[in-house]
Each structure stands twice: as C-alpha cells, then as structure tokens.
Amino acid sequence: NDVLALISVIGELVKDEIPGKWFLVKRYGMYNPIYEPNIVSSVGNVFFISSNIIGKVKWRVSSLDNIFIDVHSKLTEPIKWKKYSKGRDDLVVLE
C-alpha cells in the first residue's frame, strides 16, 4: 500500500529529528487485525504518525512541514507514553 510506504518514510525522517522507536496500535478490522505504526520518542512523547499522514493524504495536503513543526512544538502538551500505554494490551513496541 502506498500510504503505508509514505508513513514509514515520513516516520523515519521524524525519527532522524527525534530519537525514538516505532510502536504499533492493534485495531480490529472486520476479519483481521489492523496495525497502525506510530512513534514514541526517547523522552516518552507519543507521535501519531499514521493518523496524521492518512489525514493529510485524505485532504490532499501537499506540504508535510506541519508534521515536523508538531514534533518540535512547545505550544501543545505532549502525550506521554507512560500514561498512554497504561493498562493497554493493544500496543506493540518495536526495537
């Protein structure tokens, strides 16, 4: 799928900006599970790369600068991994 390739390329660029790891959120489709790739930074901030890219593709946004602005933004409170992952068994961290 082209969108998955775009998510992985942009995600790797984000990982170059901020050290981090991929993690997968397991969602359930009609017949099979669906895994959404996202990034958790080394300081514990969660970045929802997959939903961000899918939204930009859906609305045909040609600039991806907002993704890198969001990564370095100090204006919004980051989502912390410790709080996000608490009590969830649908998350898989990739090394």
C-alpha positions as CSV (number, residue, x, y, z in Angstrom):
1,N,0.0,0.0,0.0
2,D,1.4,3.4,-1.0
3,V,0.1,5.1,2.2
4,L,1.9,2.6,4.4
5,A,5.1,3.3,2.5
6,L,4.6,7.1,2.9
7,I,4.0,6.6,6.7
8,S,7.2,4.6,7.0
9,V,9.3,7.1,5.0
10,I,8.0,10.2,6.9
11,G,8.3,8.3,10.2
12,E,11.9,7.5,9.5
13,L,12.5,11.2,8.8
14,V,10.8,12.1,12.1
15,K,13.0,9.5,13.9
16,D,16.0,11.3,12.4
17,E,14.8,14.5,14.0
18,I,14.0,13.0,17.4
19,P,15.4,9.7,18.6
20,G,12.6,7.2,19.1
21,K,11.1,3.8,18.4
22,W,8.2,2.6,16.4
23,F,5.2,1.2,18.1
24,L,2.1,-0.4,16.7
25,V,-1.5,0.1,17.8
26,K,-3.6,-3.0,17.2
27,R,-7.1,-2.3,15.9
28,Y,-9.6,-4.8,14.9
29,G,-11.0,-4.8,11.3
30,M,-13.8,-6.9,10.0
31,Y,-11.8,-10.1,9.6
32,N,-8.2,-9.3,10.6
33,P,-6.4,-7.0,13.0
34,I,-5.0,-3.7,11.6
35,Y,-1.7,-2.4,13.0
36,E,-1.2,1.4,12.9
37,P,2.5,2.4,13.1
38,N,3.4,5.4,15.4
39,I,6.5,6.7,17.2
40,V,7.4,7.1,20.8
41,S,10.4,9.4,21.4
42,S,13.3,8.6,23.7
43,V,11.9,11.2,26.2
44,G,8.5,9.4,26.2
45,N,6.4,11.6,23.9
46,V,3.9,9.8,21.6
47,F,3.5,10.9,18.0
48,F,0.6,9.6,15.9
49,I,2.3,9.5,12.6
50,S,-0.1,7.1,10.9
51,S,-3.3,9.1,11.6
52,N,-1.5,12.3,10.7
53,I,-0.3,11.1,7.3
54,I,-3.6,9.4,6.5
55,G,-5.4,12.7,7.3
56,K,-3.1,14.6,5.1
57,V,-3.5,12.2,2.2
58,K,-7.3,12.2,2.5
59,W,-7.4,16.0,2.4
60,R,-4.7,16.2,-0.3
61,V,-2.3,18.3,1.7
62,S,0.8,18.9,-0.4
63,S,3.1,20.1,2.4
64,L,4.3,17.9,5.2
65,D,6.0,20.7,7.1
66,N,3.3,20.6,9.8
67,I,4.5,17.2,10.9
68,F,7.9,18.4,11.7
69,I,6.5,21.6,13.3
70,D,4.3,19.4,15.6
71,V,7.3,17.3,16.6
72,H,9.2,20.3,17.8
73,S,6.2,22.3,19.1
74,K,6.3,23.6,22.7
75,L,2.8,25.0,22.4
76,T,0.8,21.8,23.0
77,E,1.2,19.4,25.8
78,P,2.8,16.2,24.5
79,I,1.1,12.8,25.1
80,K,3.3,10.8,27.4
81,W,4.0,7.1,26.7
82,K,3.7,6.1,30.4
83,K,0.1,7.5,30.6
84,Y,-0.9,6.4,27.1
85,S,0.3,2.8,27.5
86,K,-1.1,2.3,31.0
87,G,-3.4,-0.7,31.0
88,R,-3.4,-1.2,27.3
89,D,-2.7,-4.6,25.8
90,D,-3.1,-3.5,22.2
91,L,0.3,-1.8,21.9
92,V,3.5,-3.4,20.5
93,V,6.8,-1.7,20.8
94,L,9.3,-2.5,18.0
95,E,13.0,-2.4,18.8
